[in-house]
Structures are given as structure tokens and as C-alpha cells.
Amino acid sequence: MAVRLPASIVEALELREGDDIEIEIAVDAPRTFGIRKKPGAEALLERLPAFRGKLPADFRFDRNEANERG
């Protein structure tokens, strides 16, 4: 879906044509929403170390189990 944004928002978020954004509706304030630029791959990779040690040592990911449709 295409969304038109005011120039001031585009400039503040340093958006370029084709950038992905997230629009979130405020639950407690009707007709109020927030816009943020989706983080790129580099930004997501920088956040990975924060998750180190969060899973049990014996945790094993089972791709087949995760993709099962029930």
C-alpha cells in the first residue's frame, strides 16, 4: 500500500522512495498514529548481541517443527 506523508515527516525520518516504514495506531488516542522507518539489515544485526544467553543452553531449533501446519 502506498501512503503519502508530509514533507516534514519524510525529512525528519530521512526517507527515500521505496523505503519501508511502520505505521502504528495509538490504542489510547483515536486518530493518532506513529511512523518509524523500518530498521535495515545492519541495524538488526547490531541488536543481535542483546539476545545472547536468552535461550536455554540445550535449546535446539527444529525447522520442520516450526514450519508444520496444523
PDB file of N, H, CA, C and O in Angstrom:
ATOM      1  N   MET A   1       0.845  -1.162   0.000  1.00  0.00           N
ATOM      2  CA  MET A   1       0.000   0.000   0.000  1.00  0.00           C
ATOM      3  C   MET A   1       0.898   1.235   0.000  1.00  0.00           C
ATOM      4  O   MET A   1       1.923   1.266   0.682  1.00  0.00           O
ATOM      5  N   ALA A   2       0.520   2.213  -0.741  1.00  0.00           N
ATOM      6  H   ALA A   2      -0.312   2.188  -1.295  1.00  0.00           H
ATOM      7  CA  ALA A   2       1.267   3.472  -0.771  1.00  0.00           C
ATOM      8  C   ALA A   2       0.597   4.476   0.160  1.00  0.00           C
ATOM      9  O   ALA A   2      -0.630   4.570   0.213  1.00  0.00           O
ATOM     10  N   VAL A   3       1.407   5.214   0.882  1.00  0.00           N
ATOM     11  H   VAL A   3       2.404   5.138   0.839  1.00  0.00           H
ATOM     12  CA  VAL A   3       0.900   6.220   1.816  1.00  0.00           C
ATOM     13  C   VAL A   3       1.630   7.525   1.544  1.00  0.00           C
ATOM     14  O   VAL A   3       2.855   7.540   1.430  1.00  0.00           O
ATOM     15  N   ARG A   4       0.891   8.612   1.441  1.00  0.00           N
ATOM     16  H   ARG A   4      -0.105   8.600   1.534  1.00  0.00           H
ATOM     17  CA  ARG A   4       1.513   9.928   1.254  1.00  0.00           C
ATOM     18  C   ARG A   4       1.811  10.520   2.618  1.00  0.00           C
ATOM     19  O   ARG A   4       0.955  10.530   3.502  1.00  0.00           O
ATOM     20  N   LEU A   5       3.026  11.011   2.782  1.00  0.00           N
ATOM     21  H   LEU A   5       3.721  11.003   2.064  1.00  0.00           H
ATOM     22  CA  LEU A   5       3.443  11.615   4.044  1.00  0.00           C
ATOM     23  C   LEU A   5       3.831  13.065   3.802  1.00  0.00           C
ATOM     24  O   LEU A   5       4.350  13.405   2.739  1.00  0.00           O
ATOM     25  N   PRO A   6       3.579  13.917   4.785  1.00  0.00           N
ATOM     26  CA  PRO A   6       4.019  15.309   4.662  1.00  0.00           C
ATOM     27  C   PRO A   6       5.543  15.378   4.530  1.00  0.00           C
ATOM     28  O   PRO A   6       6.266  14.545   5.076  1.00  0.00           O
ATOM     29  N   ALA A   7       6.007  16.376   3.802  1.00  0.00           N
ATOM     30  H   ALA A   7       5.420  17.053   3.359  1.00  0.00           H
ATOM     31  CA  ALA A   7       7.446  16.546   3.566  1.00  0.00           C
ATOM     32  C   ALA A   7       8.222  16.637   4.873  1.00  0.00           C
ATOM     33  O   ALA A   7       9.348  16.147   4.953  1.00  0.00           O
ATOM     34  N   SER A   8       7.639  17.256   5.898  1.00  0.00           N
ATOM     35  H   SER A   8       6.724  17.654   5.833  1.00  0.00           H
ATOM     36  CA  SER A   8       8.351  17.403   7.173  1.00  0.00           C
ATOM     37  C   SER A   8       8.642  16.043   7.808  1.00  0.00           C
ATOM     38  O   SER A   8       9.697  15.861   8.416  1.00  0.00           O
ATOM     39  N   ILE A   9       7.726  15.092   7.676  1.00  0.00           N
ATOM     40  H   ILE A   9       6.868  15.240   7.182  1.00  0.00           H
ATOM     41  CA  ILE A   9       7.934  13.748   8.223  1.00  0.00           C
ATOM     42  C   ILE A   9       8.980  13.010   7.399  1.00  0.00           C
ATOM     43  O   ILE A   9       9.856  12.340   7.947  1.00  0.00           O
ATOM     44  N   VAL A  10       8.883  13.135   6.085  1.00  0.00           N
ATOM     45  H   VAL A  10       8.172  13.679   5.640  1.00  0.00           H
ATOM     46  CA  VAL A  10       9.849  12.483   5.196  1.00  0.00           C
ATOM     47  C   VAL A  10      11.260  12.967   5.510  1.00  0.00           C
ATOM     48  O   VAL A  10      12.197  12.171   5.568  1.00  0.00           O
ATOM     49  N   GLU A  11      11.406  14.259   5.710  1.00  0.00           N
ATOM     50  H   GLU A  11      10.645  14.906   5.662  1.00  0.00           H
ATOM     51  CA  GLU A  11      12.722  14.828   6.025  1.00  0.00           C
ATOM     52  C   GLU A  11      13.206  14.390   7.407  1.00  0.00           C
ATOM     53  O   GLU A  11      14.374  14.042   7.576  1.00  0.00           O
ATOM     54  N   ALA A  12      12.307  14.406   8.394  1.00  0.00           N
ATOM     55  H   ALA A  12      11.358  14.688   8.256  1.00  0.00           H
ATOM     56  CA  ALA A  12      12.691  14.042   9.761  1.00  0.00           C
ATOM     57  C   ALA A  12      13.161  12.591   9.846  1.00  0.00           C
ATOM     58  O   ALA A  12      14.095  12.281  10.586  1.00  0.00           O
ATOM     59  N   LEU A  13      12.520  11.709   9.095  1.00  0.00           N
ATOM     60  H   LEU A  13      11.761  11.960   8.494  1.00  0.00           H
ATOM     61  CA  LEU A  13      12.885  10.290   9.111  1.00  0.00           C
ATOM     62  C   LEU A  13      13.933   9.946   8.051  1.00  0.00           C
ATOM     63  O   LEU A  13      14.363   8.798   7.942  1.00  0.00           O
ATOM     64  N   GLU A  14      14.335  10.944   7.278  1.00  0.00           N
ATOM     65  H   GLU A  14      13.986  11.877   7.367  1.00  0.00           H
ATOM     66  CA  GLU A  14      15.308  10.745   6.198  1.00  0.00           C
ATOM     67  C   GLU A  14      14.872   9.612   5.276  1.00  0.00           C
ATOM     68  O   GLU A  14      15.655   8.718   4.956  1.00  0.00           O
ATOM     69  N   LEU A  15      13.602   9.664   4.852  1.00  0.00           N
ATOM     70  H   LEU A  15      12.966  10.391   5.111  1.00  0.00           H
ATOM     71  CA  LEU A  15      13.043   8.633   3.990  1.00  0.00           C
ATOM     72  C   LEU A  15      13.378   8.900   2.533  1.00  0.00           C
ATOM     73  O   LEU A  15      13.549  10.041   2.102  1.00  0.00           O
ATOM     74  N   ARG A  16      13.465   7.814   1.798  1.00  0.00           N
ATOM     75  H   ARG A  16      13.326   6.887   2.147  1.00  0.00           H
ATOM     76  CA  ARG A  16      13.667   7.873   0.356  1.00  0.00           C
ATOM     77  C   ARG A  16      12.575   7.021  -0.294  1.00  0.00           C
ATOM     78  O   ARG A  16      11.991   6.150   0.352  1.00  0.00           O
ATOM     79  N   GLU A  17      12.310   7.273  -1.549  1.00  0.00           N
ATOM     80  H   GLU A  17      12.784   7.981  -2.074  1.00  0.00           H
ATOM     81  CA  GLU A  17      11.306   6.498  -2.261  1.00  0.00           C
ATOM     82  C   GLU A  17      11.662   5.017  -2.185  1.00  0.00           C
ATOM     83  O   GLU A  17      12.802   4.631  -2.442  1.00  0.00           O
ATOM     84  N   GLY A  18      10.676   4.190  -1.829  1.00  0.00           N
ATOM     85  H   GLY A  18       9.750   4.504  -1.620  1.00  0.00           H
ATOM     86  CA  GLY A  18      10.882   2.752  -1.718  1.00  0.00           C
ATOM     87  C   GLY A  18      11.246   2.272  -0.327  1.00  0.00           C
ATOM     88  O   GLY A  18      11.270   1.064  -0.088  1.00  0.00           O
ATOM     89  N   ASP A  19      11.534   3.189   0.613  1.00  0.00           N
ATOM     90  H   ASP A  19      11.515   4.170   0.420  1.00  0.00           H
ATOM     91  CA  ASP A  19      11.840   2.787   1.988  1.00  0.00           C
ATOM     92  C   ASP A  19      10.620   2.142   2.629  1.00  0.00           C
ATOM     93  O   ASP A  19       9.485   2.526   2.347  1.00  0.00           O
ATOM     94  N   ASP A  20      10.859   1.165   3.487  1.00  0.00           N
ATOM     95  H   ASP A  20      11.781   0.853   3.716  1.00  0.00           H
ATOM     96  CA  ASP A  20       9.783   0.547   4.259  1.00  0.00           C
ATOM     97  C   ASP A  20       9.611   1.317   5.558  1.00  0.00           C
ATOM     98  O   ASP A  20      10.587   1.685   6.211  1.00  0.00           O
ATOM     99  N   ILE A  21       8.354   1.557   5.925  1.00  0.00           N
ATOM    100  H   ILE A  21       7.561   1.258   5.395  1.00  0.00           H
ATOM    101  CA  ILE A  21       8.058   2.218   7.191  1.00  0.00           C
ATOM    102  C   ILE A  21       7.027   1.391   7.942  1.00  0.00           C
ATOM    103  O   ILE A  21       6.353   0.542   7.358  1.00  0.00           O
ATOM    104  N   GLU A  22       6.912   1.641   9.223  1.00  0.00           N
ATOM    105  H   GLU A  22       7.460   2.330   9.697  1.00  0.00           H
ATOM    106  CA  GLU A  22       5.881   1.022  10.049  1.00  0.00           C
ATOM    107  C   GLU A  22       4.982   2.130  10.557  1.00  0.00           C
ATOM    108  O   GLU A  22       5.458   3.147  11.061  1.00  0.00           O
ATOM    109  N   ILE A  23       3.679   1.929  10.422  1.00  0.00           N
ATOM    110  H   ILE A  23       3.292   1.102  10.013  1.00  0.00           H
ATOM    111  CA  ILE A  23       2.701   2.883  10.939  1.00  0.00           C
ATOM    112  C   ILE A  23       1.929   2.165  12.032  1.00  0.00           C
ATOM    113  O   ILE A  23       1.347   1.105  11.798  1.00  0.00           O
ATOM    114  N   GLU A  24       1.925   2.743  13.223  1.00  0.00           N
ATOM    115  H   GLU A  24       2.398   3.604  13.412  1.00  0.00           H
ATOM    116  CA  GLU A  24       1.293   2.111  14.377  1.00  0.00           C
ATOM    117  C   GLU A  24       0.213   3.033  14.923  1.00  0.00           C
ATOM    118  O   GLU A  24       0.479   4.198  15.219  1.00  0.00           O
ATOM    119  N   ILE A  25      -1.000   2.517  15.059  1.00  0.00           N
ATOM    120  H   ILE A  25      -1.216   1.571  14.819  1.00  0.00           H
ATOM    121  CA  ILE A  25      -2.123   3.289  15.584  1.00  0.00           C
ATOM    122  C   ILE A  25      -2.047   3.302  17.109  1.00  0.00           C
ATOM    123  O   ILE A  25      -1.845   2.258  17.730  1.00  0.00           O
ATOM    124  N   ALA A  26      -2.208   4.472  17.710  1.00  0.00           N
ATOM    125  H   ALA A  26      -2.372   5.320  17.206  1.00  0.00           H
ATOM    126  CA  ALA A  26      -2.192   4.596  19.169  1.00  0.00           C
ATOM    127  C   ALA A  26      -3.495   4.026  19.724  1.00  0.00           C
ATOM    128  O   ALA A  26      -4.580   4.403  19.282  1.00  0.00           O
ATOM    129  N   VAL A  27      -3.385   3.124  20.685  1.00  0.00           N
ATOM    130  H   VAL A  27      -2.503   2.818  21.044  1.00  0.00           H
ATOM    131  CA  VAL A  27      -4.553   2.459  21.257  1.00  0.00           C
ATOM    132  C   VAL A  27      -5.380   3.430  22.094  1.00  0.00           C
ATOM    133  O   VAL A  27      -6.609   3.404  22.046  1.00  0.00           O
ATOM    134  N   ASP A  28      -4.712   4.278  22.853  1.00  0.00           N
ATOM    135  H   ASP A  28      -3.713   4.299  22.892  1.00  0.00           H
ATOM    136  CA  ASP A  28      -5.407   5.151  23.796  1.00  0.00           C
ATOM    137  C   ASP A  28      -5.803   6.510  23.217  1.00  0.00           C
ATOM    138  O   ASP A  28      -6.426   7.309  23.916  1.00  0.00           O
ATOM    139  N   ALA A  29      -5.459   6.790  21.967  1.00  0.00           N
ATOM    140  H   ALA A  29      -4.953   6.141  21.399  1.00  0.00           H
ATOM    141  CA  ALA A  29      -5.774   8.092  21.371  1.00  0.00           C
ATOM    142  C   ALA A  29      -6.282   7.886  19.946  1.00  0.00           C
ATOM    143  O   ALA A  29      -5.488   7.690  19.025  1.00  0.00           O
ATOM    144  N   PRO A  30      -7.595   7.929  19.763  1.00  0.00           N
ATOM    145  CA  PRO A  30      -8.151   7.721  18.423  1.00  0.00           C
ATOM    146  C   PRO A  30      -7.573   8.723  17.421  1.00  0.00           C
ATOM    147  O   PRO A  30      -7.302   9.876  17.759  1.00  0.00           O
ATOM    148  N   ARG A  31      -7.395   8.273  16.218  1.00  0.00           N
ATOM    149  H   ARG A  31      -7.615   7.337  15.944  1.00  0.00           H
ATOM    150  CA  ARG A  31      -6.893   9.097  15.111  1.00  0.00           C
ATOM    151  C   ARG A  31      -5.474   9.604  15.353  1.00  0.00           C
ATOM    152  O   ARG A  31      -5.066  10.617  14.784  1.00  0.00           O
ATOM    153  N   THR A  32      -4.728   8.901  16.195  1.00  0.00           N
ATOM    154  H   THR A  32      -5.060   8.079  16.657  1.00  0.00           H
ATOM    155  CA  THR A  32      -3.335   9.246  16.457  1.00  0.00           C
ATOM    156  C   THR A  32      -2.476   8.047  16.060  1.00  0.00           C
ATOM    157  O   THR A  32      -2.822   6.902  16.352  1.00  0.00           O
ATOM    158  N   PHE A  33      -1.369   8.317  15.400  1.00  0.00           N
ATOM    159  H   PHE A  33      -1.088   9.247  15.163  1.00  0.00           H
ATOM    160  CA  PHE A  33      -0.512   7.223  14.975  1.00  0.00           C
ATOM    161  C   PHE A  33       0.943   7.652  14.984  1.00  0.00           C
ATOM    162  O   PHE A  33       1.264   8.840  14.996  1.00  0.00           O
ATOM    163  N   GLY A  34       1.804   6.664  14.977  1.00  0.00           N
ATOM    164  H   GLY A  34       1.544   5.699  14.967  1.00  0.00           H
ATOM    165  CA  GLY A  34       3.243   6.911  14.927  1.00  0.00           C
ATOM    166  C   GLY A  34       3.825   6.293  13.673  1.00  0.00           C
ATOM    167  O   GLY A  34       3.327   5.282  13.179  1.00  0.00           O
ATOM    168  N   ILE A  35       4.868   6.896  13.168  1.00  0.00           N
ATOM    169  H   ILE A  35       5.273   7.717  13.570  1.00  0.00           H
ATOM    170  CA  ILE A  35       5.539   6.398  11.967  1.00  0.00           C
ATOM    171  C   ILE A  35       7.014   6.243  12.289  1.00  0.00           C
ATOM    172  O   ILE A  35       7.618   7.120  12.907  1.00  0.00           O
ATOM    173  N   ARG A  36       7.591   5.126  11.870  1.00  0.00           N
ATOM    174  H   ARG A  36       7.100   4.414  11.368  1.00  0.00           H
ATOM    175  CA  ARG A  36       9.030   4.956  12.037  1.00  0.00           C
ATOM    176  C   ARG A  36       9.574   4.188  10.840  1.00  0.00           C
ATOM    177  O   ARG A  36       8.888   3.369  10.228  1.00  0.00           O
ATOM    178  N   LYS A  37      10.807   4.477  10.535  1.00  0.00           N
ATOM    179  H   LYS A  37      11.365   5.142  11.031  1.00  0.00           H
ATOM    180  CA  LYS A  37      11.490   3.791   9.447  1.00  0.00           C
ATOM    181  C   LYS A  37      11.853   2.396   9.925  1.00  0.00           C
ATOM    182  O   LYS A  37      12.385   2.233  11.023  1.00  0.00           O
ATOM    183  N   LYS A  38      11.572   1.397   9.112  1.00  0.00           N
ATOM    184  H   LYS A  38      11.140   1.530   8.220  1.00  0.00           H
ATOM    185  CA  LYS A  38      11.936   0.036   9.477  1.00  0.00           C
ATOM    186  C   LYS A  38      13.449  -0.073   9.505  1.00  0.00           C
ATOM    187  O   LYS A  38      14.125   0.462   8.626  1.00  0.00           O
ATOM    188  N   PRO A  39      13.989  -0.757  10.501  1.00  0.00           N
ATOM    189  CA  PRO A  39      15.450  -0.898  10.557  1.00  0.00           C
ATOM    190  C   PRO A  39      15.953  -1.779   9.417  1.00  0.00           C
ATOM    191  O   PRO A  39      15.298  -2.745   9.026  1.00  0.00           O
ATOM    192  N   GLY A  40      17.103  -1.439   8.902  1.00  0.00           N
ATOM    193  H   GLY A  40      17.635  -0.655   9.219  1.00  0.00           H
ATOM    194  CA  GLY A  40      17.728  -2.231   7.846  1.00  0.00           C
ATOM    195  C   GLY A  40      18.427  -3.447   8.427  1.00  0.00           C
ATOM    196  O   GLY A  40      18.445  -3.645   9.642  1.00  0.00           O
ATOM    197  N   ALA A  41      18.995  -4.249   7.558  1.00  0.00           N
ATOM    198  H   ALA A  41      18.981  -4.088   6.572  1.00  0.00           H
ATOM    199  CA  ALA A  41      19.670  -5.477   7.985  1.00  0.00           C
ATOM    200  C   ALA A  41      20.819  -5.178   8.943  1.00  0.00           C
ATOM    201  O   ALA A  41      21.008  -5.891   9.929  1.00  0.00           O
ATOM    202  N   GLU A  42      21.585  -4.127   8.656  1.00  0.00           N
ATOM    203  H   GLU A  42      21.431  -3.548   7.856  1.00  0.00           H
ATOM    204  CA  GLU A  42      22.720  -3.800   9.532  1.00  0.00           C
ATOM    205  C   GLU A  42      22.256  -3.436  10.934  1.00  0.00           C
ATOM    206  O   GLU A  42      22.860  -3.858  11.919  1.00  0.00           O
ATOM    207  N   ALA A  43      21.190  -2.657  11.029  1.00  0.00           N
ATOM    208  H   ALA A  43      20.699  -2.313  10.228  1.00  0.00           H
ATOM    209  CA  ALA A  43      20.674  -2.255  12.338  1.00  0.00           C
ATOM    210  C   ALA A  43      20.165  -3.472  13.112  1.00  0.00           C
ATOM    211  O   ALA A  43      20.356  -3.563  14.324  1.00  0.00           O
ATOM    212  N   LEU A  44      19.524  -4.396  12.416  1.00  0.00           N
ATOM    213  H   LEU A  44      19.368  -4.321  11.431  1.00  0.00           H
ATOM    214  CA  LEU A  44      19.033  -5.605  13.083  1.00  0.00           C
ATOM    215  C   LEU A  44      20.189  -6.477  13.565  1.00  0.00           C
ATOM    216  O   LEU A  44      20.136  -7.035  14.661  1.00  0.00           O
ATOM    217  N   LEU A  45      21.224  -6.590  12.751  1.00  0.00           N
ATOM    218  H   LEU A  45      21.267  -6.137  11.861  1.00  0.00           H
ATOM    219  CA  LEU A  45      22.383  -7.394  13.154  1.00  0.00           C
ATOM    220  C   LEU A  45      23.091  -6.794  14.362  1.00  0.00           C
ATOM    221  O   LEU A  45      23.620  -7.527  15.197  1.00  0.00           O
ATOM    222  N   GLU A  46      23.106  -5.475  14.460  1.00  0.00           N
ATOM    223  H   GLU A  46      22.676  -4.880  13.781  1.00  0.00           H
ATOM    224  CA  GLU A  46      23.733  -4.816  15.610  1.00  0.00           C
ATOM    225  C   GLU A  46      22.997  -5.133  16.905  1.00  0.00           C
ATOM    226  O   GLU A  46      23.599  -5.120  17.978  1.00  0.00           O
ATOM    227  N   ARG A  47      21.693  -5.421  16.814  1.00  0.00           N
ATOM    228  H   ARG A  47      21.204  -5.432  15.942  1.00  0.00           H
ATOM    229  CA  ARG A  47      20.895  -5.708  18.009  1.00  0.00           C
ATOM    230  C   ARG A  47      20.995  -7.163  18.457  1.00  0.00           C
ATOM    231  O   ARG A  47      20.587  -7.486  19.572  1.00  0.00           O
ATOM    232  N   LEU A  48      21.526  -8.042  17.618  1.00  0.00           N
ATOM    233  H   LEU A  48      21.858  -7.779  16.712  1.00  0.00           H
ATOM    234  CA  LEU A  48      21.592  -9.468  17.953  1.00  0.00           C
ATOM    235  C   LEU A  48      22.327  -9.784  19.255  1.00  0.00           C
ATOM    236  O   LEU A  48      21.848 -10.628  20.013  1.00  0.00           O
ATOM    237  N   PRO A  49      23.459  -9.155  19.553  1.00  0.00           N
ATOM    238  CA  PRO A  49      24.168  -9.499  20.792  1.00  0.00           C
ATOM    239  C   PRO A  49      23.313  -9.334  22.053  1.00  0.00           C
ATOM    240  O   PRO A  49      23.586  -9.980  23.065  1.00  0.00           O
ATOM    241  N   ALA A  50      22.305  -8.497  22.010  1.00  0.00           N
ATOM    242  H   ALA A  50      22.083  -7.973  21.188  1.00  0.00           H
ATOM    243  CA  ALA A  50      21.441  -8.307  23.177  1.00  0.00           C
ATOM    244  C   ALA A  50      20.660  -9.578  23.515  1.00  0.00           C
ATOM    245  O   ALA A  50      20.194  -9.732  24.644  1.00  0.00           O
ATOM    246  N   PHE A  51      20.515 -10.488  22.550  1.00  0.00           N
ATOM    247  H   PHE A  51      20.894 -10.362  21.633  1.00  0.00           H
ATOM    248  CA  PHE A  51      19.757 -11.719  22.777  1.00  0.00           C
ATOM    249  C   PHE A  51      20.643 -12.884  23.212  1.00  0.00           C
ATOM    250  O   PHE A  51      20.139 -13.967  23.511  1.00  0.00           O
ATOM    251  N   ARG A  52      21.948 -12.672  23.250  1.00  0.00           N
ATOM    252  H   ARG A  52      22.357 -11.793  23.008  1.00  0.00           H
ATOM    253  CA  ARG A  52      22.877 -13.740  23.640  1.00  0.00           C
ATOM    254  C   ARG A  52      22.554 -14.210  25.062  1.00  0.00           C
ATOM    255  O   ARG A  52      22.408 -13.399  25.977  1.00  0.00           O
ATOM    256  N   GLY A  53      22.446 -15.514  25.229  1.00  0.00           N
ATOM    257  H   GLY A  53      22.564 -16.172  24.485  1.00  0.00           H
ATOM    258  CA  GLY A  53      22.202 -16.087  26.544  1.00  0.00           C
ATOM    259  C   GLY A  53      20.742 -16.094  26.963  1.00  0.00           C
ATOM    260  O   GLY A  53      20.441 -16.458  28.100  1.00  0.00           O
ATOM    261  N   LYS A  54      19.836 -15.709  26.094  1.00  0.00           N
ATOM    262  H   LYS A  54      20.081 -15.413  25.170  1.00  0.00           H
ATOM    263  CA  LYS A  54      18.415 -15.655  26.451  1.00  0.00           C
ATOM    264  C   LYS A  54      17.728 -17.016  26.320  1.00  0.00           C
ATOM    265  O   LYS A  54      16.694 -17.249  26.947  1.00  0.00           O
ATOM    266  N   LEU A  55      18.291 -17.909  25.515  1.00  0.00           N
ATOM    267  H   LEU A  55      19.131 -17.720  25.006  1.00  0.00           H
ATOM    268  CA  LEU A  55      17.708 -19.233  25.341  1.00  0.00           C
ATOM    269  C   LEU A  55      18.443 -20.232  26.226  1.00  0.00           C
ATOM    270  O   LEU A  55      19.625 -20.050  26.517  1.00  0.00           O
ATOM    271  N   PRO A  56      17.748 -21.289  26.657  1.00  0.00           N
ATOM    272  CA  PRO A  56      18.414 -22.323  27.451  1.00  0.00           C
ATOM    273  C   PRO A  56      19.571 -22.937  26.656  1.00  0.00           C
ATOM    274  O   PRO A  56      19.520 -22.995  25.427  1.00  0.00           O
ATOM    275  N   ALA A  57      20.597 -23.388  27.348  1.00  0.00           N
ATOM    276  H   ALA A  57      20.639 -23.341  28.346  1.00  0.00           H
ATOM    277  CA  ALA A  57      21.787 -23.947  26.702  1.00  0.00           C
ATOM    278  C   ALA A  57      21.456 -25.158  25.836  1.00  0.00           C
ATOM    279  O   ALA A  57      22.133 -25.406  24.837  1.00  0.00           O
ATOM    280  N   ASP A  58      20.419 -25.919  26.208  1.00  0.00           N
ATOM    281  H   ASP A  58      19.870 -25.719  27.019  1.00  0.00           H
ATOM    282  CA  ASP A  58      20.081 -27.126  25.450  1.00  0.00           C
ATOM    283  C   ASP A  58      19.018 -26.876  24.377  1.00  0.00           C
ATOM    284  O   ASP A  58      18.501 -27.834  23.802  1.00  0.00           O
ATOM    285  N   PHE A  59      18.686 -25.643  24.099  1.00  0.00           N
ATOM    286  H   PHE A  59      19.106 -24.865  24.566  1.00  0.00           H
ATOM    287  CA  PHE A  59      17.666 -25.324  23.103  1.00  0.00           C
ATOM    288  C   PHE A  59      18.149 -25.712  21.708  1.00  0.00           C
ATOM    289  O   PHE A  59      19.279 -25.407  21.326  1.00  0.00           O
ATOM    290  N   ARG A  60      17.289 -26.383  20.955  1.00  0.00           N
ATOM    291  H   ARG A  60      16.371 -26.631  21.265  1.00  0.00           H
ATOM    292  CA  ARG A  60      17.583 -26.734  19.565  1.00  0.00           C
ATOM    293  C   ARG A  60      16.395 -26.294  18.707  1.00  0.00           C
ATOM    294  O   ARG A  60      15.245 -26.612  19.010  1.00  0.00           O
ATOM    295  N   PHE A  61      16.685 -25.573  17.654  1.00  0.00           N
ATOM    296  H   PHE A  61      17.619 -25.315  17.408  1.00  0.00           H
ATOM    297  CA  PHE A  61      15.642 -25.124  16.741  1.00  0.00           C
ATOM    298  C   PHE A  61      15.350 -26.237  15.747  1.00  0.00           C
ATOM    299  O   PHE A  61      16.263 -26.764  15.114  1.00  0.00           O
ATOM    300  N   ASP A  62      14.080 -26.593  15.610  1.00  0.00           N
ATOM    301  H   ASP A  62      13.338 -26.165  16.125  1.00  0.00           H
ATOM    302  CA  ASP A  62      13.659 -27.619  14.657  1.00  0.00           C
ATOM    303  C   ASP A  62      12.864 -26.931  13.555  1.00  0.00           C
ATOM    304  O   ASP A  62      11.696 -26.589  13.738  1.00  0.00           O
ATOM    305  N   ARG A  63      13.505 -26.734  12.416  1.00  0.00           N
ATOM    306  H   ARG A  63      14.454 -27.011  12.267  1.00  0.00           H
ATOM    307  CA  ARG A  63      12.873 -26.015  11.305  1.00  0.00           C
ATOM    308  C   ARG A  63      11.586 -26.708  10.850  1.00  0.00           C
ATOM    309  O   ARG A  63      10.588 -26.039  10.584  1.00  0.00           O
ATOM    310  N   ASN A  64      11.601 -28.032  10.759  1.00  0.00           N
ATOM    311  H   ASN A  64      12.412 -28.576  10.975  1.00  0.00           H
ATOM    312  CA  ASN A  64      10.413 -28.762  10.318  1.00  0.00           C
ATOM    313  C   ASN A  64       9.254 -28.555  11.288  1.00  0.00           C
ATOM    314  O   ASN A  64       8.116 -28.337  10.873  1.00  0.00           O
ATOM    315  N   GLU A  65       9.552 -28.625  12.569  1.00  0.00           N
ATOM    316  H   GLU A  65      10.477 -28.802  12.906  1.00  0.00           H
ATOM    317  CA  GLU A  65       8.513 -28.416  13.581  1.00  0.00           C
ATOM    318  C   GLU A  65       7.963 -26.990  13.505  1.00  0.00           C
ATOM    319  O   GLU A  65       6.755 -26.784  13.614  1.00  0.00           O
ATOM    320  N   ALA A  66       8.834 -26.023  13.322  1.00  0.00           N
ATOM    321  H   ALA A  66       9.816 -26.191  13.234  1.00  0.00           H
ATOM    322  CA  ALA A  66       8.409 -24.628  13.256  1.00  0.00           C
ATOM    323  C   ALA A  66       7.529 -24.366  12.042  1.00  0.00           C
ATOM    324  O   ALA A  66       6.652 -23.503  12.086  1.00  0.00           O
ATOM    325  N   ASN A  67       7.754 -25.101  10.961  1.00  0.00           N
ATOM    326  H   ASN A  67       8.466 -25.803  10.924  1.00  0.00           H
ATOM    327  CA  ASN A  67       7.001 -24.876   9.727  1.00  0.00           C
ATOM    328  C   ASN A  67       5.793 -25.785   9.567  1.00  0.00           C
ATOM    329  O   ASN A  67       5.098 -25.715   8.554  1.00  0.00           O
ATOM    330  N   GLU A  68       5.531 -26.646  10.562  1.00  0.00           N
ATOM    331  H   GLU A  68       6.095 -26.704  11.385  1.00  0.00           H
ATOM    332  CA  GLU A  68       4.366 -27.528  10.489  1.00  0.00           C
ATOM    333  C   GLU A  68       3.088 -26.708  10.484  1.00  0.00           C
ATOM    334  O   GLU A  68       2.973 -25.690  11.166  1.00  0.00           O
ATOM    335  N   ARG A  69       2.151 -27.169   9.712  1.00  0.00           N
ATOM    336  H   ARG A  69       2.244 -27.996   9.158  1.00  0.00           H
ATOM    337  CA  ARG A  69       0.831 -26.515   9.690  1.00  0.00           C
ATOM    338  C   ARG A  69      -0.164 -27.500  10.286  1.00  0.00           C
ATOM    339  O   ARG A  69      -0.257 -28.655   9.871  1.00  0.00           O
ATOM    340  N   GLY A  70      -0.889 -27.014  11.253  1.00  0.00           N
ATOM    341  H   GLY A  70      -0.814 -26.075  11.590  1.00  0.00           H
ATOM    342  CA  GLY A  70      -1.789 -27.917  11.952  1.00  0.00           C
ATOM    343  C   GLY A  70      -3.162 -27.686  11.731  1.00  0.00           C
ATOM    344  O   GLY A  70      -4.004 -28.398  12.279  1.00  0.00           O
TER     345      GLY A  70
END
